[in-house]
Amino acid sequence: MVRDMDVLIAGGGVAGLEALLGLREVAGERVQLTVVAPDPDFTYRPMAVAEPFAVGQARRVPLSDIAADAGAEVVIDAVVGVDDAAGQVRLASGGTRSFDALLVAAGARAVQGVEGATTWWPGGDAEPFGGLLRDIEEGYSKRLAIVVPPGAVWPLPAYELAIMTAGEARELGHDDVQITVVTPERSALSVFGPDASAAAAEELERAGVRLVTGAVATRAAGGGLSLDPSGDRLDVQRVVAVPRLVGPAIEGLAADDEGFVLTGEDGRVQGASRTWAAGDGIDSPLKFGALATHQARVAIAGIARLAGVEDPPDPGEPVLEGRLLLGTRRTRRLRGDGDGEGAPLWWPQGKVAGAYLPRWLAEHGFAPPVLAVDAPDEGIEIRRPVRELADEAQQLFDVRRRYRIADADLASLGRQMRSMRRDR
């Protein structure tokens, strides 16, 4: 009798849960599933960008609920080391777990994008940005920069925050608040394509928000921001930045200088035979939910074959798909119910695209079934295969390489992993 294959999933985010549910559906009883995650809940963030404005909130879903439906065990811990040859992971608590196949979906770590800035992202603490809004209301802050840092980021929240803040300032009776978005992108939201980029620039202009592209912002001596490579100075009183991301830096896995896991096209970690990786923690300049869940489905296919599934579903090619809610001839101000009129800038509302996790969230009342919600008439339809984003991705990658994180530990780990690959 063939023993069920022990599959360990490290991470309880979008990619990890897509893989958990997908493996149960595709591989059935051929696999025994275990999820190792440091947080007992999955944070579902369709309206988290609106939390500082007291109109939306993230929702927390117990991992145990999702795991129960998948017939999986949950271990509240974190994977900090992997021995692929021995089939064993080392846990932060000091223990170990064995595996026949491993999927690392540990995500990325958010770090400060601009020194001294208020760092905020969907799912982060809303209070710091809420404090800034109170300063605007009381007339203390008149010049604000919202910065997209170099490196691996998802830039959309910066644009949402800028447009929402402009609308909030006017609602509060302050028409003299100057807001500037600074980004290393060639154009606003360049990964969405030229039509969307032009619409984003129009929307910012209509909201009274200045846009500076192709620039990396750093703190200037004496206050404000210095913009590289132009050398221009931006005179602002307050700076808000979405975070820069760095990889999970898991010992034993091939990684770059910033800790991102290196994988092949099949999702398998470089130099490994039974370890795959997916999600924000792998080496990719683009970070968004649809790509993370696609990477998970690539890993599902590989692990399912290892478990004896002859013809697992083909994940197809990754596609950036949705609708960018711009070009409405009015400035958007979010509402907490997440309806079509008050939704964030990206549709579908849940911002989680995938084959398995979105369906589970809808069936359990955490998200509307996408097919049951009509796409809004407004905005710009986006459908871009990731392969068509090569130029934008390369530009973002080049900027990231030029402005590396000054983290000696991460750099040391990257050199160690490269040395291990050469020695094999």
PERAVEN-V24697 format. One record per pair of residues at least 12 apart in sequence whose ideal C-beta (glycine too) atoms are under 6 Angstrom apart, sorted by the first residue. I is the first residue (numbers start at 1). J is the second residue. D is the distance in Angstrom with one decimal. If there is no record, write none. Layout:
I;J;D / I;J;D
This chain:
4;32;4.8 / 5;31;5.1 / 5;100;4.5 / 5;307;4.6 / 6;32;5.2 / 6;99;5.4 / 6;100;4.7 / 7;31;4.7 / 7;33;5.4 / 7;101;4.8 / 8;34;5.2 / 8;99;4.0 / 8;102;4.9 / 9;35;4.9 / 9;103;4.9 / 10;36;5.1 / 10;79;4.0 / 10;104;4.9 / 10;106;5.4 / 11;37;5.9 / 11;105;3.5 / 11;106;4.6 / 11;107;5.9 / 12;35;5.9 / 12;37;3.1 / 12;42;5.6 / 12;63;5.0 / 13;107;5.0 / 14;289;5.2 / 14;292;5.0 / 14;352;5.9 / 15;105;3.9 / 15;278;4.2 / 15;279;3.2 / 15;292;4.2 / 15;296;4.4 / 16;105;3.7 / 17;66;5.9 / 17;357;5.0 / 18;293;4.3 / 18;296;4.0 / 18;354;4.7 / 18;356;5.3 / 18;357;4.6 / 19;103;5.2 / 19;296;4.2 / 19;299;5.9 / 19;300;5.7 / 20;35;5.9 / 20;70;5.2 / 20;72;6.0 / 21;70;5.6 / 21;356;3.8 / 21;360;5.7 / 22;300;4.4 / 22;356;4.4 / 23;300;5.5 / 24;70;4.4 / 26;300;5.8 / 26;304;4.8 / 26;312;5.2 / 27;304;4.7 / 27;307;4.8 / 27;309;5.6 / 30;307;4.2 / 30;308;5.6 / 31;307;5.3 / 33;72;3.8 / 34;73;4.5 / 35;67;5.8 / 35;72;5.7 / 35;74;5.2 / 36;75;4.6 / 36;77;5.5 / 36;79;5.6 / 38;78;4.4 / 40;63;5.7 / 40;76;5.5 / 41;60;4.1 / 41;62;5.7 / 42;61;4.5 / 42;63;5.8 / 43;58;5.2 / 43;60;5.6 / 43;123;5.5 / 44;59;4.6 / 44;61;5.8 / 44;366;5.7 / 45;58;4.5 / 45;122;4.8 / 45;123;5.0 / 46;349;5.4 / 46;350;4.6 / 46;351;5.5 / 47;338;5.3 / 48;122;3.7 / 48;123;5.1 / 49;122;4.9 / 49;157;5.3 / 49;160;4.9 / 49;344;5.7 / 50;334;4.3 / 51;126;3.8 / 52;126;4.5 / 52;129;3.9 / 52;130;4.6 / 55;334;5.5 / 55;335;5.6 / 55;336;4.0 / 56;336;4.6 / 58;123;5.7 / 61;366;5.9 / 77;91;4.5 / 77;92;5.8 / 77;93;5.1 / 78;92;4.2 / 80;92;5.1 / 81;251;4.0 / 81;252;5.2 / 82;250;5.9 / 82;252;4.1 / 82;253;5.4 / 83;252;5.8 / 84;272;4.2 / 84;275;4.8 / 87;99;5.3 / 101;274;5.0 / 101;303;4.7 / 101;306;5.6 / 102;275;4.5 / 103;276;4.9 / 103;299;5.1 / 104;277;4.3 / 105;278;5.1 / 105;279;4.4 / 106;248;4.1 / 106;281;4.9 / 107;279;5.7 / 107;280;5.0 / 107;281;5.2 / 108;245;3.9 / 108;247;5.9 / 108;280;4.1 / 108;281;5.2 / 109;246;5.1 / 110;243;3.7 / 111;243;5.9 / 111;244;5.4 / 111;246;5.6 / 113;149;3.1 / 113;241;3.9 / 113;243;5.1 / 113;244;4.4 / 114;147;5.2 / 114;149;6.0 / 114;217;5.8 / 114;239;5.9 / 114;241;4.2 / 115;219;4.9 / 116;219;5.3 / 117;239;4.0 / 117;241;4.2 / 118;240;4.7 / 119;241;5.6 / 119;243;5.1 / 120;240;6.0 / 121;242;5.3 / 121;243;5.3 / 122;157;5.6 / 132;238;5.9 / 136;169;5.5 / 136;177;5.9 / 137;172;4.9 / 141;237;5.4 / 141;238;5.0 / 142;177;5.7 / 143;178;4.9 / 143;236;4.5 / 143;237;4.9 / 144;179;5.0 / 144;238;5.0 / 145;180;4.9 / 145;182;5.8 / 145;225;5.9 / 145;236;4.4 / 145;239;4.9 / 146;158;5.2 / 146;161;5.6 / 146;162;4.8 / 146;181;5.2 / 146;240;5.0 / 147;182;4.8 / 147;217;4.7 / 147;241;4.1 / 148;183;3.9 / 149;241;5.7 / 149;244;4.5 / 150;184;5.1 / 150;216;5.2 / 150;399;4.5 / 150;400;5.6 / 150;403;4.0 / 151;244;4.3 / 151;400;4.6 / 152;245;4.5 / 152;285;5.8 / 152;287;5.5 / 153;242;5.8 / 154;287;4.8 / 154;288;5.5 / 157;242;5.5 / 158;242;5.0 / 160;344;5.8 / 160;345;5.2 / 162;179;5.6 / 162;181;5.0 / 162;209;4.9 / 163;207;5.0 / 163;332;5.7 / 164;334;5.9 / 165;179;6.0 / 166;179;5.5 / 166;207;4.2 / 166;208;5.5 / 166;209;5.4 / 167;331;4.8 / 167;333;4.0 / 179;209;4.7 / 180;210;4.3 / 181;211;5.2 / 182;212;4.7 / 182;215;5.4 / 182;217;4.6 / 183;213;5.7 / 184;216;5.3 / 184;399;4.7 / 185;213;5.8 / 186;214;6.0 / 187;213;5.6 / 188;200;3.9 / 188;201;4.9 / 188;211;5.8 / 190;392;5.0 / 191;389;5.5 / 191;392;4.9 / 192;324;5.8 / 192;382;5.3 / 193;384;5.8 / 195;380;5.6 / 196;324;4.9 / 196;380;5.0 / 199;326;4.1 / 199;327;4.5 / 199;380;5.5 / 200;326;5.7 / 203;326;4.6 / 207;331;4.6 / 215;227;4.3 / 216;228;4.6 / 216;403;5.8 / 220;233;5.6 / 224;236;5.5 / 246;258;4.8 / 246;259;5.2 / 246;405;5.7 / 247;259;3.3 / 247;260;3.4 / 247;281;5.3 / 248;281;4.5 / 249;410;5.7 / 249;413;5.2 / 253;269;5.5 / 254;269;5.9 / 254;270;4.0 / 254;271;5.3 / 254;417;5.1 / 254;421;5.7 / 255;414;5.5 / 255;417;4.7 / 256;283;5.3 / 256;414;5.4 / 257;411;5.1 / 257;414;3.9 / 258;405;5.4 / 258;410;5.6 / 259;410;4.8 / 260;282;6.0 / 260;283;4.0 / 261;277;4.4 / 261;281;5.7 / 261;282;4.8 / 262;283;5.2 / 263;277;5.1 / 263;282;5.3 / 266;302;5.6 / 267;298;4.2 / 267;299;4.3 / 267;302;6.0 / 271;421;5.2 / 271;424;5.8 / 276;299;3.9 / 276;302;5.9 / 278;295;3.6 / 278;296;4.5 / 278;299;5.2 / 279;292;4.4 / 285;393;4.9 / 285;396;4.1 / 285;397;4.5 / 286;393;5.8 / 289;351;5.8 / 289;352;5.0 / 289;353;5.8 / 290;353;3.8 / 291;318;5.3 / 293;354;3.3 / 294;315;5.9 / 294;318;4.1 / 297;315;3.8 / 298;315;5.0 / 317;385;5.5 / 318;386;4.2 / 319;385;5.3 / 320;384;4.7 / 321;383;4.9 / 322;346;5.6 / 322;347;5.7 / 322;382;5.4 / 323;347;4.3 / 323;375;5.8 / 323;379;4.8 / 323;381;5.4 / 324;379;5.4 / 324;380;4.9 / 324;382;5.7 / 325;345;5.2 / 325;347;6.0 / 325;378;6.0 / 325;379;4.1 / 326;379;5.7 / 328;378;5.0 / 340;376;4.8 / 348;370;4.9 / 350;367;4.3
